[in-house]
Amino acid sequence: MIKVYYTSIDGCRKTEVCKDLQHAREWASYWVGKHPEIGSHYAISSDGIGKVTVVGCTLHELFPEG
């Protein structure tokens, strides 16, 4: 099981529990795009508005093209 967390600078918070990596990739990409900026524990959208964190896989697994 993979949990993906999204937060934005305006206070929006979303959580998705995913049964597989493909679902987690699609959900995370919806919120921050396919090529976000990858930090040590988070991925940020190119406009800096949204942030994704994940438990159950690595950010590099979540965004293999990033």
C-alpha positions in Angstrom: 0.0 0.0 0.0 1.3 3.5 -0.9 0.0 6.7 0.6 0.4 9.9 -1.4 -0.1 13.3 0.3 -0.7 16.5 -1.5 -0.6 20.0 0.0 -0.7 23.4 -1.6 0.3 26.9 -0.5 -3.4 27.9 -0.1 -4.0 25.1 2.5 -5.5 22.4 0.3 -4.7 18.9 1.6 -5.5 15.6 -0.1 -4.5 12.0 0.7 -4.8 9.0 -1.6 -4.2 5.4 -0.6 -3.0 3.4 -3.6 -2.9 -0.3 -4.0 -0.2 -0.2 -6.7 2.6 2.0 -8.0 0.8 2.9 -11.3 -2.2 4.4 -9.4 0.1 6.3 -7.1 2.0 7.7 -10.1 -1.1 8.8 -11.9 -2.6 10.5 -8.8 0.7 12.3 -7.9 1.2 13.4 -11.5 -2.3 14.9 -11.6 -1.4 17.2 -8.7 2.2 18.2 -9.4 2.8 17.2 -13.1 5.0 14.5 -14.6 8.3 16.3 -14.1 8.2 18.0 -10.6 11.2 19.4 -8.8 12.4 16.6 -6.5 13.7 17.5 -3.1 14.9 15.2 -0.3 11.5 14.2 0.9 9.0 15.9 -1.4 8.2 16.8 -5.0 7.1 20.3 -5.9 5.1 21.4 -9.0 6.9 23.6 -11.5 4.9 26.6 -10.4 5.7 26.0 -6.8 2.0 25.8 -5.7 1.7 22.1 -4.9 3.8 19.6 -2.9 3.6 15.8 -2.9 5.1 13.5 -0.2 4.8 9.7 -0.2 5.0 6.7 2.1 5.4 3.2 0.8 7.7 4.0 -2.2 10.4 6.5 -3.0 9.9 9.7 -4.9 12.2 8.4 -7.7 9.9 5.4 -8.0 6.9 7.7 -8.1 8.4 10.0 -10.7 10.8 7.8 -12.7 11.2 10.4 -15.5 11.8 13.3 -13.0 
